[in-house]
Amino acid sequence: MSQQRIGVWLVGAHGGIATTVAVGLAALKRELVDEAGLVSALDRFRGLDLVPWSSLVLGGHEIRETTAAAEAAVLHSKSRVFGDDLLDVVEEELALLDAEVRPGTLTNVGKTIAKFGGPKVQALADEAPVATIARLRKDIEAFQSSLGLTHVVVVNVSSTEPPLATPAGEKPLQERTWAELSAALAQSTAASCPVPASTLYAIAAIEAGADYVNFTPSVGSDLPALDELARAKQVLHVGRDGKTGETLMKAVLAPMFAARNLNVMSWVGHNIFGNMDGKVLDDPINKANKVRSKDHLLTEILGYKPTTLVTIEYIEDMADWKTAWDHIHFKGFLDTKMTLQFTWQGCDSLLAAPLVLDLVRFTERARRAGECGVPKQLSSFFKSPMGADVPPEFGKQYDLLEKWAEAALPQGKSQK
């Protein structure tokens, strides 16, 4: 593509994932690192004319008052995830992100997340939902116009919100049209807002003409009303909950058990980590959304429900390093009971950040191809992918991406 500049607007702009995106992108632009961990850098996708790293510009919304350099220093000191000299080299790029960060919203984020909000967002606590949407939209539009960006992709990498219950007597969000939801928002206050913050960000993004990627388990745009809005605005929206570790393993291993007709009796997974997301998930209310996102996959793949247990525990000294221990008890020939166990340990932000960059590149490319609504070819990136008839198995989901890429390649080129 020509050297058009594309905006990447990060919701949770100073969180661990967003900070790692900023450091990683700066390093990629300077060719200080290779492209390990980036799906879009695989040879089979090189012919797609994906947006180059040099064309991506960062901004975002944040509820805390800090800087990218300060958060990167915390990641470095506690998790040792960046090289000793890298942060000094990318300091200028991190400052450019800071200059484009605006206050987010605390609407329906739950008490655990709200307590991290700085004075600027706390001052907006009583802002009506329609005013919040208008403000967030204006921020995205100003980012695009002031920097001369061709397009903006909004990516939600904020902390997991608690589930939002439907008040008695009201129509569930999953059954509302955009007209109905829009009317409800117009009549609500901050205290009575029918949707969480992630959905307000999604509405603002879509109304601004930006694509929206939900890398969290939060609702975001995963509502029929927002799909209706996205199609009307001719933009893409996709999610939810990035698939980076234990659930990725489940999506790969469970099809093996199904294909070999090995009956999984129980699958138990224990997760520990100590970053900001872990601190938020230490609240049982917020944790409920994450556990649900991690636990539904097995039944979909196996065709029956084994006994399952998913635990997520906050252990502060683990910092950004997430460890998962899984115990799989299964039955084979002659009713013989056997086990498979595995340990997955990875740096949470470094597993997620390259996928965020991949999603931006693939989403922007799909937009250039004239797509709108939910791009099912990106299902392999998510634990709970949106869209109808999406296969749960990782291999089949990845096939969708490869087939899309093959069809999108210029005639006569091969990705193999």
Backbone torsions as a table, in degrees:
resi	resn	phi	psi	omega
1	MET	NA	161.1	176.6
2	SER	-68.3	168.1	-175.8
3	GLN	-77.8	52.8	172.0
4	GLN	-77.5	145.8	-178.2
5	ARG	-96.6	136.5	-177.7
6	ILE	-116.4	130.2	178.7
7	GLY	-85.5	140.5	173.6
8	VAL	-119.5	107.3	-176.4
9	TRP	-100.9	112.8	-173.1
10	LEU	-98.0	118.4	173.6
11	VAL	-84.5	114.9	-168.2
12	GLY	95.1	45.9	-167.7
13	ALA	-65.7	-18.3	179.2
14	HIS	-115.3	17.4	174.7
15	GLY	-78.1	176.9	-177.1
16	GLY	-61.6	-43.5	-178.8
17	ILE	-67.7	-48.5	-178.6
18	ALA	-62.0	-41.2	178.6
19	THR	-62.7	-40.6	178.5
20	THR	-68.3	-35.6	173.7
21	VAL	-59.2	-45.6	-178.1
22	ALA	-64.3	-46.1	179.1
23	VAL	-64.6	-45.3	-178.5
24	GLY	-64.5	-41.8	179.9
25	LEU	-64.8	-41.9	177.8
26	ALA	-61.4	-40.7	178.6
27	ALA	-66.6	-39.0	177.6
28	LEU	-65.2	-42.2	179.9
29	LYS	-61.4	-36.3	-179.4
30	ARG	-88.5	0.4	-179.0
31	GLU	57.0	40.6	178.3
32	LEU	-89.4	-15.7	-179.3
33	VAL	-135.6	161.6	173.7
34	ASP	-85.9	-172.6	-173.8
35	GLU	-104.3	28.1	177.5
36	ALA	-58.9	138.3	179.4
37	GLY	89.0	-7.6	-178.2
38	LEU	-100.5	113.0	179.7
39	VAL	-63.1	-40.6	-176.4
40	SER	-67.2	-12.3	178.7
41	ALA	-90.0	-4.5	177.5
42	LEU	-62.1	148.6	-176.5
43	ASP	-55.7	-35.7	-175.3
44	ARG	-66.7	-15.1	-179.9
45	PHE	-109.2	2.3	-174.3
46	ARG	-69.6	-22.6	-179.9
47	GLY	-83.9	3.9	-173.3
48	LEU	-82.3	-4.7	-177.1
49	ASP	59.0	49.7	178.5
50	LEU	-73.7	153.7	-179.5
51	VAL	-60.6	130.9	-179.9
52	PRO	-73.7	158.0	-179.4
53	TRP	-57.1	-36.8	-176.8
54	SER	-64.0	-17.5	-176.6
55	SER	-94.0	-4.1	-177.3
56	LEU	-90.0	133.9	-178.6
57	VAL	-125.3	133.5	-173.7
58	LEU	-103.7	145.4	171.0
59	GLY	-157.9	-173.7	176.1
60	GLY	165.6	179.6	175.6
61	HIS	-107.5	147.5	-179.4
62	GLU	-152.5	145.3	178.5
63	ILE	-95.7	-21.6	178.8
64	ARG	-90.1	166.1	177.3
65	GLU	-117.6	96.3	-177.6
66	THR	-150.5	-165.6	177.2
67	THR	-132.2	159.8	178.5
68	ALA	-64.0	-39.0	180.0
69	ALA	-63.6	-40.8	179.5
70	ALA	-64.8	-41.6	-179.9
71	GLU	-70.4	-35.6	176.9
72	ALA	-65.7	-36.5	178.5
73	ALA	-65.8	-37.1	177.2
74	VAL	-64.6	-45.8	177.9
75	LEU	-59.3	-41.1	-178.6
76	HIS	-67.2	-45.1	-175.6
77	SER	-72.3	-38.3	-176.1
78	LYS	-89.2	-32.3	-173.8
79	SER	-117.2	-9.3	179.2
80	ARG	52.5	49.9	-174.1
81	VAL	-98.2	-14.2	178.9
82	PHE	-117.0	153.5	175.9
83	GLY	-63.9	154.6	-175.8
84	ASP	-56.9	-36.7	-174.4
85	ASP	-96.3	-11.0	-171.9
86	LEU	-64.4	-41.8	-175.5
87	LEU	-64.0	-35.0	176.6
88	ASP	-65.5	-37.8	-177.2
89	VAL	-69.1	-35.1	-174.6
90	VAL	-99.6	10.7	-176.1
91	GLU	-55.6	-40.4	-178.5
92	GLU	-64.1	-43.1	179.2
93	GLU	-64.9	-37.2	178.3
94	LEU	-65.5	-36.8	177.5
95	ALA	-65.8	-33.6	177.8
96	LEU	-65.8	-36.8	174.9
97	LEU	-63.4	-47.7	-179.3
98	ASP	-53.9	-38.2	-177.5
99	ALA	-66.2	-18.8	-177.2
100	GLU	-111.6	18.1	179.0
101	VAL	-97.3	133.3	-177.7
102	ARG	-124.5	157.9	179.7
103	PRO	-62.8	136.1	178.3
104	GLY	-89.8	-142.7	-179.1
105	THR	-139.2	150.2	178.3
106	LEU	-104.9	8.4	-176.9
107	THR	-60.5	117.7	176.1
108	ASN	55.8	31.8	176.4
109	VAL	-86.5	-10.6	-178.0
110	GLY	91.1	157.2	-175.0
111	LYS	-63.9	-35.6	-176.7
112	THR	-64.9	-43.4	178.2
113	ILE	-74.4	-40.0	-175.5
114	ALA	-58.5	-31.3	-176.7
115	LYS	-69.2	-15.3	177.4
116	PHE	-86.8	-7.9	-177.3
117	GLY	-66.2	136.2	178.1
118	GLY	-82.2	177.5	-177.3
119	PRO	-55.9	-36.0	-176.7
120	LYS	-65.5	-44.7	179.3
121	VAL	-77.9	-30.1	176.8
122	GLN	-63.1	-33.7	178.6
123	ALA	-67.5	-17.6	-179.1
124	LEU	-102.2	12.8	-173.2
125	ALA	-60.8	-29.5	-178.3
126	ASP	-97.8	10.8	-178.7
127	GLU	-65.8	132.5	178.6
128	ALA	-65.2	147.4	-178.1
129	PRO	-53.6	-41.6	-179.4
130	VAL	-65.8	-34.6	177.6
131	ALA	-69.8	-38.2	177.4
132	THR	-62.3	-47.4	179.2
133	ILE	-59.1	-45.0	-179.6
134	ALA	-62.0	-41.2	-179.8
135	ARG	-67.2	-46.5	179.6
136	LEU	-62.9	-40.8	178.3
137	ARG	-63.2	-43.4	-179.8
138	LYS	-61.0	-39.3	177.6
139	ASP	-60.0	-44.6	-179.2
140	ILE	-67.0	-44.1	180.0
141	GLU	-65.0	-39.3	178.8
142	ALA	-66.4	-38.8	176.0
143	PHE	-57.9	-45.7	-178.9
144	GLN	-68.1	-47.3	-175.2
145	SER	-72.0	-41.2	-176.1
146	SER	-68.9	-29.3	-179.0
147	LEU	-102.4	3.8	177.7
148	GLY	62.9	42.2	-177.3
149	LEU	-85.8	141.5	179.5
150	THR	-70.5	-38.5	-175.9
151	HIS	-158.4	160.6	178.3
152	VAL	-128.1	136.2	171.4
153	VAL	-112.8	120.2	178.9
154	VAL	-92.7	128.9	-179.1
155	VAL	-123.4	121.6	178.5
156	ASN	-87.4	110.1	176.1
157	VAL	-123.4	31.3	-179.5
158	SER	-83.1	177.7	-179.4
159	SER	-71.4	157.5	-175.9
160	THR	-69.8	125.2	178.1
161	GLU	-79.7	157.9	173.1
162	PRO	-73.9	154.9	175.2
163	PRO	-60.6	148.3	-179.3
164	LEU	-110.3	117.0	-178.4
165	ALA	-79.0	147.2	175.2
166	THR	-82.9	122.9	178.7
167	PRO	-58.3	148.4	-179.7
168	ALA	-57.2	134.8	177.8
169	GLY	86.6	-7.1	180.0
170	GLU	-99.3	153.4	179.5
171	LYS	-72.9	130.5	178.9
172	PRO	-57.6	148.4	-179.7
173	LEU	-59.1	-34.7	-178.5
174	GLN	-68.3	-10.7	-179.5
175	GLU	-109.0	1.7	-176.2
176	ARG	-92.4	144.6	172.1
177	THR	-82.4	170.0	177.6
178	TRP	-63.8	-38.2	178.8
179	ALA	-61.0	-41.5	180.0
180	GLU	-68.5	-44.0	-179.8
181	LEU	-67.7	-40.8	178.8
182	SER	-61.6	-41.1	178.5
183	ALA	-65.1	-39.8	179.4
184	ALA	-65.6	-39.7	178.4
185	LEU	-64.8	-39.1	-179.0
186	ALA	-64.6	-27.1	-176.4
187	GLN	-97.4	-5.2	-172.8
188	SER	-97.9	161.7	173.3
189	THR	-105.4	177.9	176.7
190	ALA	-58.5	-37.7	-178.2
191	ALA	-73.8	-27.4	-176.3
192	SER	-109.7	12.9	-178.3
193	CYS	-57.3	129.8	-175.6
194	PRO	-80.1	-7.2	-176.5
195	VAL	-128.0	158.6	177.3
196	PRO	-80.8	174.2	-179.4
197	ALA	-57.7	-40.4	-177.8
198	SER	-58.4	-33.6	178.7
199	THR	-75.9	-34.6	175.1
200	LEU	-63.4	-42.3	176.3
201	TYR	-61.7	-41.6	-178.7
202	ALA	-64.2	-44.1	178.8
203	ILE	-61.5	-45.3	179.8
204	ALA	-60.0	-42.3	-179.9
205	ALA	-63.6	-48.6	-176.9
206	ILE	-64.4	-42.8	179.5
207	GLU	-66.9	-24.6	176.7
208	ALA	-82.2	-2.9	-179.4
209	GLY	82.9	13.5	179.1
210	ALA	-93.9	153.3	171.2
211	ASP	-78.7	156.1	-175.8
212	TYR	-130.2	126.2	178.3
213	VAL	-118.5	123.9	-179.7
214	ASN	-105.2	103.1	-178.2
215	PHE	-90.0	6.6	-176.2
216	THR	-112.1	167.8	174.4
217	PRO	-77.3	-7.7	-178.7
218	SER	-63.5	162.6	-173.2
219	VAL	-60.1	-48.6	-179.3
220	GLY	56.7	-123.6	-178.4
221	SER	-99.7	12.2	-175.4
222	ASP	-80.0	59.1	179.1
223	LEU	-139.6	141.9	177.7
224	PRO	-55.0	-36.1	-178.9
225	ALA	-62.8	-38.8	-179.2
226	LEU	-78.1	-29.3	173.1
227	ASP	-65.0	-38.9	176.0
228	GLU	-60.8	-44.7	179.2
229	LEU	-65.0	-43.9	-178.9
230	ALA	-61.1	-41.0	179.4
231	ARG	-69.4	-35.8	177.5
232	ALA	-65.8	-34.9	-179.6
233	LYS	-89.5	-2.6	179.0
234	GLN	60.6	43.7	177.1
235	VAL	-123.2	167.2	-179.9
236	LEU	-99.6	146.9	171.5
237	HIS	-145.0	140.0	-171.2
238	VAL	-153.4	155.7	179.6
239	GLY	166.0	-169.6	5.1
240	ARG	-136.5	154.1	179.8
241	ASP	72.1	100.9	-178.3
242	GLY	-55.9	136.2	-176.8
243	LYS	-99.6	100.8	-169.9
244	THR	-120.6	-23.5	-171.3
245	GLY	-141.2	-103.1	-175.0
246	GLU	-58.7	-44.3	-178.7
247	THR	-68.7	-31.7	173.0
248	LEU	-59.6	-42.9	178.0
249	MET	-64.2	-40.5	177.6
250	LYS	-60.4	-42.7	-177.6
251	ALA	-67.6	-20.3	177.7
252	VAL	-93.0	-42.4	-174.4
253	LEU	-80.5	-38.3	-177.5
254	ALA	-58.0	-42.2	177.0
255	PRO	-60.2	-29.8	177.3
256	MET	-64.3	-45.1	178.5
257	PHE	-63.0	-41.5	179.9
258	ALA	-64.0	-43.9	-177.0
259	ALA	-67.8	-30.3	179.9
260	ARG	-94.5	6.0	178.4
261	ASN	55.7	41.5	175.0
262	LEU	-99.6	120.4	-173.4
263	ASN	-79.4	115.8	177.6
264	VAL	-82.6	115.0	-180.0
265	MET	-85.8	-39.7	177.8
266	SER	-151.0	149.9	177.9
267	TRP	-139.5	111.8	-176.5
268	VAL	-115.5	130.3	179.2
269	GLY	-130.2	127.2	177.8
270	HIS	-113.0	127.8	-177.6
271	ASN	-120.6	134.1	174.4
272	ILE	-131.9	139.4	173.3
273	PHE	-165.1	165.3	-169.6
274	GLY	-131.1	22.7	179.6
275	ASN	-87.8	-172.1	-178.3
276	MET	-60.3	-40.3	178.6
277	ASP	-63.3	-37.8	177.1
278	GLY	-64.2	-37.9	178.5
279	LYS	-64.6	-40.7	177.9
280	VAL	-66.5	-41.9	-178.2
281	LEU	-74.3	-6.5	173.9
282	ASP	-68.8	-18.1	173.6
283	ASP	-80.9	119.9	-177.0
284	PRO	-56.3	-30.0	-178.9
285	ILE	-68.0	-47.3	178.2
286	ASN	-68.0	-35.7	-177.8
287	LYS	-62.8	-29.3	-176.4
288	ALA	-57.1	-40.9	179.7
289	ASN	-64.0	-42.1	-176.9
290	LYS	-69.7	-43.3	-179.7
291	VAL	-62.5	-42.3	179.1
292	ARG	-60.7	-40.8	-179.1
293	SER	-66.0	-34.0	-177.6
294	LYS	-83.7	-19.1	-166.5
295	ASP	-102.4	-15.2	-173.0
296	HIS	-78.9	-18.8	-168.5
297	LEU	-63.4	-42.0	-173.1
298	LEU	-60.7	-44.4	-179.6
299	THR	-61.6	-39.8	-179.8
300	GLU	-64.8	-38.8	-177.3
301	ILE	-80.1	-45.2	-174.2
302	LEU	-78.0	-27.1	-177.7
303	GLY	86.5	3.4	175.1
304	TYR	-151.2	165.8	-176.8
305	LYS	-106.7	109.7	173.1
306	PRO	-77.1	170.7	171.5
307	THR	-68.4	126.4	-177.8
308	THR	-129.9	151.8	173.8
309	LEU	-147.2	127.0	175.4
310	VAL	-123.7	122.5	175.8
311	THR	-117.8	144.8	176.8
312	ILE	-132.4	116.6	-175.9
313	GLU	-124.3	139.7	178.6
314	TYR	-88.5	116.6	176.4
315	ILE	-122.7	103.5	-167.2
316	GLU	-55.7	-41.3	-174.8
317	ASP	-69.0	-12.9	177.4
318	MET	-72.8	-20.4	-179.0
319	ALA	52.2	-129.9	-174.2
320	ASP	-86.4	2.5	-179.7
321	TRP	-89.1	116.9	-179.0
322	LYS	-100.2	130.8	176.1
323	THR	-118.5	132.3	176.6
324	ALA	-124.4	129.0	173.1
325	TRP	-110.2	123.8	-179.8
326	ASP	-119.0	136.2	176.8
327	HIS	-122.3	118.2	-178.1
328	ILE	-113.4	119.5	179.8
329	HIS	-106.7	117.5	-175.1
330	PHE	-134.1	162.7	-176.7
331	LYS	-117.7	132.4	-179.8
332	GLY	-116.0	-153.8	-176.4
333	PHE	-58.9	140.8	-179.3
334	LEU	60.9	31.8	177.6
335	ASP	59.3	25.9	179.3
336	THR	-76.9	126.8	-179.3
337	LYS	-91.9	132.4	-176.3
338	MET	-135.2	170.1	179.8
339	THR	-135.3	150.9	168.2
340	LEU	-128.5	132.4	177.6
341	GLN	-128.4	144.3	174.4
342	PHE	-145.2	155.3	175.6
343	THR	-120.8	127.6	178.0
344	TRP	-115.8	122.3	174.8
345	GLN	-129.5	122.8	-179.2
346	GLY	-151.1	159.7	177.7
347	CYS	-82.4	115.5	-170.7
348	ASP	-53.1	-51.4	-175.8
349	SER	-69.0	-34.8	-179.2
350	LEU	-76.7	-20.9	171.8
351	LEU	-76.8	-36.1	-174.8
352	ALA	-82.9	-41.3	-171.9
353	ALA	-55.8	-45.3	179.2
354	PRO	-64.0	-32.2	178.4
355	LEU	-68.1	-34.6	175.3
356	VAL	-60.7	-45.2	178.6
357	LEU	-65.4	-39.2	175.3
358	ASP	-58.6	-47.6	-176.7
359	LEU	-63.2	-37.7	176.0
360	VAL	-62.0	-47.5	-177.3
361	ARG	-65.3	-45.9	-178.5
362	PHE	-68.8	-39.2	179.7
363	THR	-65.4	-44.0	179.3
364	GLU	-62.8	-37.4	179.2
365	ARG	-68.3	-39.9	178.0
366	ALA	-64.8	-36.7	177.1
367	ARG	-61.8	-43.9	179.1
368	ARG	-62.9	-24.9	178.8
369	ALA	-83.4	-0.2	177.5
370	GLY	89.3	13.3	-179.7
371	GLU	-80.0	154.8	172.2
372	CYS	-149.2	172.6	-175.7
373	GLY	79.1	-146.5	-176.4
374	VAL	-95.6	117.9	177.6
375	PRO	-81.6	99.3	-174.7
376	LYS	-64.5	-19.9	-179.5
377	GLN	-66.2	-11.3	179.5
378	LEU	-98.2	11.8	-176.2
379	SER	-59.7	-32.7	-175.2
380	SER	-65.3	-12.8	-179.7
381	PHE	-86.1	-6.8	-170.4
382	PHE	-126.6	149.0	174.8
383	LYS	-71.9	-40.0	-177.9
384	SER	-124.5	68.9	-173.9
385	PRO	-62.7	138.2	178.7
386	MET	-77.6	161.2	178.1
387	GLY	104.0	149.1	-178.9
388	ALA	-79.1	150.2	173.1
389	ASP	59.5	34.0	175.3
390	VAL	-88.7	123.6	-179.1
391	PRO	-67.0	144.9	-178.9
392	PRO	-81.0	-20.7	-176.8
393	GLU	-72.9	135.4	-177.9
394	PHE	-59.0	-44.4	-177.9
395	GLY	-58.8	-43.6	179.6
396	LYS	-69.0	-35.9	177.5
397	GLN	-65.4	-42.7	179.4
398	TYR	-65.5	-33.3	175.3
399	ASP	-58.3	-37.3	178.5
400	LEU	-60.8	-39.7	179.0
401	LEU	-67.2	-43.0	-179.2
402	GLU	-66.1	-41.6	179.8
403	LYS	-66.3	-39.5	176.4
404	TRP	-61.8	-44.2	-179.2
405	ALA	-63.8	-40.9	179.0
406	GLU	-60.7	-43.1	179.8
407	ALA	-69.4	-28.8	-176.8
408	ALA	-84.4	-15.5	-179.0
409	LEU	-65.3	144.2	174.7
410	PRO	-57.7	146.0	-175.6
411	GLN	-57.0	133.8	177.5
412	GLY	95.1	-12.3	178.2
413	LYS	-93.3	153.3	177.3
414	SER	-125.5	142.3	179.1
415	GLN	-94.5	-6.6	-175.6
416	LYS	-85.0	NA	NA
